[in-house]
Amino acid sequence: MITAPINYLTTKENLKELIDVGIGKFYMGYMPKPWYQKYGWEISTNKRYFPVIPHIIDPKKAKELISFIHDNKREVFLALNELYYAKKQYSLLFKIIDLFESLDIDAYIVSDLALILEMRKKGVNKRINLSSCAGMHNISALRFYQQLGIKYFVLSQELSVKEIIYFLENTSEDICFEILLIGEFCKFNNAFCFTSHGFNRENFCSTNFNKYLISREDNFIKESNPNFYHINSWCGLCIIPYLVRFKKRITFKLPFRSASSSTRGIEVMDLAKKLSTLLKKKKINLKQCRAILGDSCEKTACAYQLL
């Protein structure tokens, strides 16, 4: 199973193509006018900090796409996955949640524990998928979230293959996981990032600065590489052969919601087709995964530590 994103540019025709190639689940961010008028695009509802395109901004559009997905017997989720929300934002957040409850959204992708508790307190009973931004990295944390009724976890790229397999082998069959496959990666990603990705229309991680570091060994200031924090494209396709035996409990997620129609030089539709075909096979090897990317495969840029 593959999960793919929806954004402002998505049409029913786009969805039909994706459904036809085997996409089983979709997710979206939603930033309505009252939110971005009050907070700007730099303070997001869904961890995307640039205007319009990464989001759905119109309730009519949201209704149209959700209805189309449901008519085709697929699931769709709403991302509310900021690391935390201020209490004063809750009134607008719950207006969004009320809207999507009326649209019969299948689940919410949430990372902020306080918001999860508030949603349950207010009687929101739809499934909550724990976002990778929650920083759930071990079984004890998983057990904690299970107590809140969570059975669907989006795993972070910081985990190794061994750790993912450990989760799968030590949890019950009703626990499901999403594995991020391809996109952009930074070592401070997800739960470990607290800097700006939208102010002045710039992403801190990909902005060139003249940075200076203090060497602990030499105790003097030296200039670092101006691309010190630069994020790079990454790929996790090589993880698939190790997890294919668990595929009834795993969904592989394409995590990009930008305006670009390609990643690592591959058109999104083409990537979805190739992945869908690959996942229908009973056995999958590394060579088959790497063949999807062709010349753009960088074996040293795998997101996950392989066995």
Backbone hydrogen bonds in HBPLUS format (Angstrom, degrees):
<---DONOR---> <-ACCEPTOR-->    atom                        ^
c    i                          cat <-CA-CA->   ^        H-A-AA   ^      H-
h    n   atom  resd res      DA  || num        DHA   H-A  angle D-A-AA Bond
n    s   type  num  typ     dist DA aas  dist angle  dist       angle   num
A0252-PHE N   A0001-MET O   2.95 MM 251  6.28 167.8  1.97 155.7 151.8     1
A0024-GLY N   A0002-ILE O   3.14 MM  22  5.79 143.6  2.28 145.1 155.7     2
A0025-LYS N   A0002-ILE O   3.27 MM  23  6.43 153.1  2.35 154.1 151.0     3
A0003-THR N   A0252-PHE O   2.91 MM 249  6.17 155.2  1.97 143.7 148.6     4
A0254-LEU N   A0003-THR O   2.96 MM 251  6.19 170.5  1.97 169.1 169.4     5
A0004-ALA N   A0025-LYS O   2.95 MM  21  6.42 157.4  2.00 146.3 147.2     6
A0027-TYR N   A0004-ALA O   3.11 MM  23  6.52 135.2  2.32 143.8 150.8     7
A0006-ILE N   A0027-TYR O   2.80 MM  21  5.94 137.1  1.98 166.0 168.8     8
A0010-THR N   A0007-ASN O   3.00 MM   3  5.43 160.1  2.04 116.1 122.6     9
A0008-TYR N   A0053-ILE O   3.00 MM  45  4.79 159.4  2.05 141.3 144.8    10
A0015-LEU N   A0011-THR O   3.02 MM   4  6.38 161.4  2.05 150.0 154.9    11
A0016-LYS N   A0012-LYS O   2.87 MM   4  6.08 155.1  1.93 145.4 152.2    12
A0017-GLU N   A0013-GLU O   3.10 MM   4  6.37 157.1  2.16 146.5 151.7    13
A0018-LEU N   A0014-ASN O   3.03 MM   4  6.36 161.3  2.07 151.9 156.9    14
A0019-ILE N   A0015-LEU O   2.78 MM   4  6.01 162.3  1.81 156.8 161.9    15
A0020-ASP N   A0016-LYS O   2.87 MM   4  5.98 156.0  1.93 146.0 152.9    16
A0021-VAL N   A0017-GLU O   3.10 MM   4  6.41 136.8  2.30 141.7 152.2    17
A0023-ILE N   A0018-LEU O   2.99 MM   5  5.53 165.6  2.01 150.2 146.0    18
A0022-GLY N   A0019-ILE O   3.07 MM   3  5.18 155.4  2.13 103.3 111.0    19
A0075-GLU N   A0024-GLY O   3.44 MM  51  6.82 162.5  2.48 152.4 151.7    20
A0026-PHE N   A0075-GLU O   2.93 MM  49  6.23 142.8  2.07 133.4 145.1    21
A0077-PHE N   A0026-PHE O   2.80 MM  51  6.25 145.7  1.91 136.5 146.7    22
A0028-MET N   A0077-PHE O   2.98 MM  49  6.41 143.3  2.12 148.8 158.6    23
A0079-ALA N   A0028-MET O   2.78 MM  51  5.91 170.5  1.79 168.0 168.8    24
A0056-ILE N   A0029-GLY O   2.78 MM  27  6.05 141.2  1.93 136.1 147.0    25
A0031-MET N   A0056-ILE O   2.97 MM  25  6.32 150.6  2.06 151.9 161.4    26
A0035-TRP N   A0032-PRO O   2.99 MM   3  5.52 131.8  2.23 112.7 125.2    27
A0036-TYR N   A0032-PRO O   3.23 MM   4  6.65 161.9  2.27 159.6 162.3    28
A0037-GLN N   A0033-LYS O   2.90 MM   4  5.85 149.9  1.99 156.9 164.4    29
A0038-LYS N   A0035-TRP O   3.10 MM   3  5.32 125.6  2.41 100.3 113.8    30
A0039-TYR N   A0035-TRP O   2.81 MM   4  5.96 169.4  1.83 164.4 167.7    31
A0040-GLY N   A0036-TYR O   2.89 MM   4  4.26 134.1  2.11 106.9 117.0    32
A0053-ILE N   A0051-PRO O   2.68 MM   2  6.14 117.8  2.07 119.3 107.0    33
A0055-HIS N   A0052-VAL O   2.92 MM   3  5.62 158.0  1.97 130.1 137.5    34
A0061-LYS N   A0058-ASP O   3.09 MM   3  5.28 120.3  2.46 102.3 116.4    35
A0062-ALA N   A0058-ASP O   3.04 MM   4  6.38 159.5  2.08 154.2 160.4    36
A0063-LYS N   A0059-PRO O   2.94 MM   4  6.12 160.9  1.97 145.5 150.2    37
A0064-GLU N   A0060-LYS O   2.97 MM   4  6.16 158.7  2.01 144.8 150.7    38
A0065-LEU N   A0061-LYS O   3.00 MM   4  6.20 168.3  2.01 156.2 158.2    39
A0066-ILE N   A0062-ALA O   2.95 MM   4  6.02 166.6  1.96 153.2 157.6    40
A0067-SER N   A0063-LYS O   2.94 MM   4  5.94 163.1  1.97 147.0 152.3    41
A0068-PHE N   A0064-GLU O   3.08 MM   4  6.22 155.1  2.14 141.3 148.2    42
A0069-ILE N   A0065-LEU O   2.94 MM   4  6.17 159.5  1.99 150.3 155.6    43
A0070-HIS N   A0066-ILE O   2.93 MM   4  6.15 164.2  1.95 153.7 157.9    44
A0071-ASP N   A0067-SER O   2.84 MM   4  5.99 152.3  1.91 146.0 154.3    45
A0072-ASN N   A0068-PHE O   3.17 MM   4  6.38 134.1  2.39 136.8 147.7    46
A0072-ASN N   A0069-ILE O   3.13 MM   3  5.20 132.8  2.36  95.7 108.5    47
A0074-ARG N   A0069-ILE O   3.04 MM   5  5.36 157.2  2.09 142.2 146.1    48
A0073-LYS N   A0070-HIS O   2.88 MM   3  4.80 157.8  1.93 109.3 110.5    49
A0106-ASP N   A0076-VAL O   3.11 MM  30  5.66 147.4  2.22 165.1 174.2    50
A0078-LEU N   A0107-ALA O   3.03 MM  29  6.53 155.3  2.09 148.4 153.7    51
A0109-ILE N   A0078-LEU O   2.77 MM  31  5.97 165.3  1.79 146.1 148.9    52
A0080-LEU N   A0109-ILE O   2.79 MM  29  5.67 167.1  1.80 152.7 157.3    53
A0089-GLN N   A0086-ALA O   2.90 MM   3  5.41 155.1  1.97 113.6 121.9    54
A0090-TYR N   A0087-LYS O   3.07 MM   3  5.51 162.3  2.10 113.5 119.2    55
A0093-LEU N   A0089-GLN O   2.98 MM   4  6.18 163.6  2.00 154.5 159.8    56
A0094-PHE N   A0090-TYR O   2.82 MM   4  5.91 163.0  1.85 153.3 155.8    57
A0095-LYS N   A0091-SER O   3.24 MM   4  6.41 131.4  2.49 130.5 142.4    58
A0095-LYS N   A0092-LEU O   3.17 MM   3  5.07 130.7  2.42  93.4 106.8    59
A0096-ILE N   A0092-LEU O   3.09 MM   4  6.44 150.6  2.18 147.7 155.0    60
A0097-ILE N   A0093-LEU O   2.90 MM   4  6.28 157.6  1.95 146.2 153.0    61
A0098-ASP N   A0094-PHE O   2.87 MM   4  5.85 156.9  1.93 134.1 140.6    62
A0099-LEU N   A0095-LYS O   3.07 MM   4  6.24 153.6  2.14 139.1 145.8    63
A0100-PHE N   A0096-ILE O   3.01 MM   4  6.36 164.1  2.04 154.9 158.3    64
A0101-GLU N   A0097-ILE O   2.79 MM   4  6.00 139.2  1.95 148.2 160.5    65
A0102-SER N   A0098-ASP O   3.08 MM   4  6.33 152.9  2.15 142.7 149.1    66
A0102-SER N   A0099-LEU O   3.06 MM   3  5.21 116.9  2.48  96.2 111.0    67
A0103-LEU N   A0099-LEU O   3.05 MM   4  6.40 130.9  2.31 136.7 150.9    68
A0105-ILE N   A0100-PHE O   3.02 MM   5  5.56 172.3  2.02 162.5 163.3    69
A0104-ASP N   A0101-GLU O   3.08 MM   3  5.01 157.4  2.13 101.0 107.4    70
A0108-TYR N   A0127-ARG O   2.97 MM  19  6.49 150.6  2.05 152.6 160.7    71
A0129-ASN N   A0108-TYR O   2.70 MM  21  5.90 164.1  1.72 155.1 160.9    72
A0110-VAL N   A0129-ASN O   3.02 MM  19  6.32 149.3  2.12 154.4 164.0    73
A0131-SER N   A0110-VAL O   2.82 MM  21  5.24 171.9  1.82 130.0 132.4    74
A0115-LEU N   A0112-ASP O   3.11 MM   3  5.36 120.2  2.48 102.1 116.0    75
A0116-ILE N   A0112-ASP O   3.05 MM   4  6.43 156.7  2.11 152.2 159.3    76
A0117-LEU N   A0113-LEU O   2.99 MM   4  6.27 163.9  2.01 156.5 159.4    77
A0118-GLU N   A0114-ALA O   2.97 MM   4  6.17 154.6  2.04 143.7 151.2    78
A0119-MET N   A0115-LEU O   2.82 MM   4  5.99 156.2  1.87 152.8 158.7    79
A0120-ARG N   A0116-ILE O   3.09 MM   4  6.36 160.7  2.12 150.2 154.7    80
A0121-LYS N   A0117-LEU O   2.89 MM   4  6.07 153.3  1.96 143.7 152.1    81
A0122-LYS N   A0118-GLU O   2.93 MM   4  6.12 146.1  2.04 144.2 152.3    82
A0124-VAL N   A0119-MET O   2.86 MM   5  5.23 164.0  1.88 158.1 152.7    83
A0123-GLY N   A0120-ARG O   3.07 MM   3  5.07 159.8  2.11 103.4 108.5    84
A0130-LEU N   A0152-TYR O   2.89 MM  22  6.34 151.4  1.97 166.3 160.6    85
A0154-VAL N   A0130-LEU O   2.86 MM  24  5.94 165.8  1.88 168.2 169.2    86
A0134-ALA N   A0131-SER O   3.08 MM   3  5.64 167.1  2.09 115.6 118.6    87
A0135-GLY N   A0132-SER O   3.31 MM   3  6.01 168.8  2.32 116.9 120.0    88
A0142-LEU N   A0138-ASN O   3.08 MM   4  6.44 158.0  2.13 148.6 155.4    89
A0143-ARG N   A0139-ILE O   2.83 MM   4  6.11 160.1  1.87 156.2 160.7    90
A0144-PHE N   A0140-SER O   3.06 MM   4  6.33 150.8  2.15 142.6 150.4    91
A0145-TYR N   A0141-ALA O   3.09 MM   4  6.46 161.5  2.12 154.9 157.9    92
A0146-GLN N   A0142-LEU O   2.89 MM   4  6.17 142.7  2.03 146.7 158.4    93
A0147-GLN N   A0143-ARG O   3.28 MM   4  6.59 140.6  2.44 141.9 149.7    94
A0147-GLN N   A0144-PHE O   3.10 MM   3  5.43 133.1  2.33 102.6 114.2    95
A0148-LEU N   A0145-TYR O   2.96 MM   3  5.21 147.3  2.07 104.0 114.1    96
A0150-ILE N   A0145-TYR O   3.25 MM   5  5.70 159.7  2.30 143.5 139.6    97
A0149-GLY N   A0146-GLN O   2.83 MM   3  5.03 156.4  1.89 114.7 117.2    98
A0176-CYS N   A0151-LYS O   2.86 MM  25  6.26 166.8  1.88 165.3 166.4    99
A0153-PHE N   A0176-CYS O   2.96 MM  23  6.36 162.8  1.99 147.0 150.0   100
A0178-GLU N   A0153-PHE O   2.81 MM  25  6.21 150.1  1.90 145.5 149.7   101
A0155-LEU N   A0178-GLU O   2.95 MM  23  6.04 162.6  1.98 162.1 162.3   102
A0159-LEU N   A0156-SER O   3.28 MM   3  6.06 167.6  2.30 118.2 121.3   103
A0164-ILE N   A0160-SER O   3.07 MM   4  6.41 157.0  2.12 150.3 156.3   104
A0161-VAL N   A0305-GLN O   3.12 MM 144  6.05 174.3  2.12 155.7 156.1   105
A0165-ILE N   A0161-VAL O   2.91 MM   4  6.15 165.7  1.93 157.9 161.4   106
A0166-TYR N   A0162-LYS O   2.90 MM   4  6.10 147.8  2.01 141.7 151.3   107
A0167-PHE N   A0163-GLU O   3.06 MM   4  6.40 152.6  2.13 146.1 152.0   108
A0168-LEU N   A0164-ILE O   3.09 MM   4  6.44 161.1  2.13 149.7 154.3   109
A0169-GLU N   A0165-ILE O   2.86 MM   4  6.06 153.6  1.93 153.1 160.0   110
A0170-ASN N   A0166-TYR O   3.06 MM   4  6.01 127.1  2.35 141.6 153.2   111
A0170-ASN N   A0167-PHE O   3.32 MM   3  5.35 143.5  2.46  97.4 107.5   112
A0175-ILE N   A0172-SER O   3.08 MM   3  5.75 167.1  2.10 123.5 126.1   113
A0177-PHE N   A0249-ARG O   2.96 MM  72  6.35 161.5  1.99 164.7 170.7   114
A0251-THR N   A0177-PHE O   2.90 MM  74  6.37 150.6  1.99 152.8 161.6   115
A0179-ILE N   A0251-THR O   2.85 MM  72  6.29 154.9  1.91 156.8 165.0   116
A0253-LYS N   A0179-ILE O   2.75 MM  74  5.67 171.5  1.75 144.0 146.8   117
A0181-LEU N   A0253-LYS O   2.91 MM  72  5.77 153.5  1.98 172.1 163.4   118
A0236-GLY N   A0181-LEU O   2.47 MM  55  4.56 139.6  1.62 174.8 165.1   119
A0183-GLY N   A0234-TRP O   3.18 MM  51  5.57 168.2  2.20 143.8 144.5   120
A0234-TRP N   A0183-GLY O   2.86 MM  51  5.57 155.2  1.92 135.9 140.7   121
A0185-PHE N   A0232-ASN O   2.94 MM  47  5.81 156.1  1.99 160.9 167.3   122
A0189-ASN N   A0186-CYS O   2.93 MM   3  5.05 140.0  2.10 124.9 121.8   123
A0192-PHE N   A0189-ASN O   3.17 MM   3  5.62 165.4  2.19 132.0 130.0   124
A0193-CYS N   A0190-ASN O   3.39 MM   3  5.95 166.4  2.41 123.3 122.3   125
A0204-PHE N   A0196-SER O   3.26 MM   8  5.90 153.8  2.33 140.2 147.8   126
A0201-ARG N   A0198-GLY O   2.87 MM   3  5.03 129.9  2.13 144.1 136.2   127
A0202-GLU N   A0199-PHE O   3.20 MM   3  5.91 157.1  2.25 116.2 120.7   128
A0206-SER N   A0203-ASN O   3.00 MM   3  5.59 144.7  2.13 117.1 126.6   129
A0207-THR N   A0204-PHE O   3.33 MM   3  5.30 171.8  2.34 107.9 109.0   130
A0224-SER N   A0211-LYS O   2.99 MM  13  5.63 175.8  1.99 146.9 147.9   131
A0213-LEU N   A0222-LYS O   2.98 MM   9  5.63 166.4  2.00 167.6 163.5   132
A0222-LYS N   A0213-LEU O   2.98 MM   9  5.63 164.6  2.01 161.4 165.9   133
A0215-SER N   A0220-PHE O   3.25 MM   5  5.81 173.6  2.25 149.4 147.8   134
A0219-ASN N   A0215-SER O   2.74 MM   4  5.16 137.5  1.91 136.3 146.4   135
A0228-PHE N   A0225-ASN O   2.93 MM   3  5.18 136.8  2.12 131.3 127.9   136
A0230-HIS N   A0227-ASN O   2.98 MM   3  5.07 158.5  2.03 111.0 118.0   137
A0303-ALA N   A0235-CYS O   2.91 MM  68  5.71 154.1  1.98 137.1 141.8   138
A0239-ILE N   A0236-GLY O   3.02 MM   3  5.69 164.6  2.04 120.3 125.3   139
A0240-ILE N   A0237-LEU O   3.02 MM   3  5.76 159.7  2.06 123.8 128.5   140
A0242-TYR N   A0239-ILE O   3.13 MM   3  5.71 133.0  2.37 115.1 126.6   141
A0243-LEU N   A0240-ILE O   2.94 MM   3  5.27 146.0  2.05 112.4 122.8   142
A0244-VAL N   A0240-ILE O   3.03 MM   4  5.87 121.6  2.38 159.3 175.5   143
A0246-PHE N   A0243-LEU O   2.84 MM   3  5.49 157.5  1.89 121.2 128.8   144
A0247-LYS N   A0244-VAL O   3.18 MM   3  5.07 162.7  2.21 112.0 111.7   145
A0249-ARG N   A0246-PHE O   2.80 MM   3  5.74 165.1  1.82 137.3 141.8   146
A0268-VAL N   A0261-SER O   2.88 MM   7  5.72 164.8  1.91 148.6 147.4   147
A0263-THR N   A0266-ILE O   2.93 MM   3  5.32 152.3  2.00 143.1 146.7   148
A0266-ILE N   A0263-THR O   2.94 MM   3  5.32 163.6  1.96 114.8 120.3   149
A0271-LEU N   A0267-GLU O   2.88 MM   4  6.18 158.2  1.93 156.5 163.5   150
A0272-ALA N   A0268-VAL O   2.86 MM   4  6.11 161.7  1.89 153.9 158.5   151
A0273-LYS N   A0269-MET O   2.97 MM   4  6.19 158.2  2.01 148.2 153.8   152
A0274-LYS N   A0270-ASP O   3.00 MM   4  6.22 165.2  2.02 150.7 154.5   153
A0275-LEU N   A0271-LEU O   2.90 MM   4  6.08 162.5  1.93 153.9 159.0   154
A0276-SER N   A0272-ALA O   2.92 MM   4  5.99 163.5  1.95 148.0 153.0   155
A0277-THR N   A0273-LYS O   3.00 MM   4  6.20 162.0  2.03 150.5 155.0   156
A0278-LEU N   A0274-LYS O   2.96 MM   4  6.09 157.6  2.01 144.3 151.1   157
A0279-LEU N   A0275-LEU O   2.90 MM   4  6.11 159.9  1.94 155.8 160.0   158
A0280-LYS N   A0277-THR O   3.29 MM   3  5.46 152.2  2.37 102.2 110.3   159
A0281-LYS N   A0278-LEU O   3.10 MM   3  5.71 162.0  2.14 116.0 121.6   160
A0288-GLN N   A0285-ASN O   3.15 MM   3  5.53 123.4  2.49 104.7 117.1   161
A0289-CYS N   A0285-ASN O   3.29 MM   4  6.70 154.5  2.36 148.0 155.1   162
A0290-ARG N   A0286-LEU O   2.89 MM   4  6.11 167.7  1.90 160.1 163.0   163
A0291-ALA N   A0287-LYS O   2.99 MM   4  6.07 139.3  2.16 138.9 149.8   164
A0292-ILE N   A0289-CYS O   3.16 MM   3  5.56 145.2  2.29 106.0 115.0   165
A0293-LEU N   A0290-ARG O   3.22 MM   3  5.63 131.5  2.47 106.2 116.3   166
A0294-GLY N   A0290-ARG O   3.19 MM   4  6.45 140.2  2.36 142.6 154.2   167
A0296-SER N   A0293-LEU O   3.18 MM   3  5.39 150.8  2.27 133.4 127.2   168
A0297-CYS N   A0294-GLY O   3.16 MM   3  5.80 165.8  2.19 119.6 122.3   169
A0301-ALA N   A0298-GLU O   2.82 MM   3  5.37 165.7  1.84 123.2 128.1   170
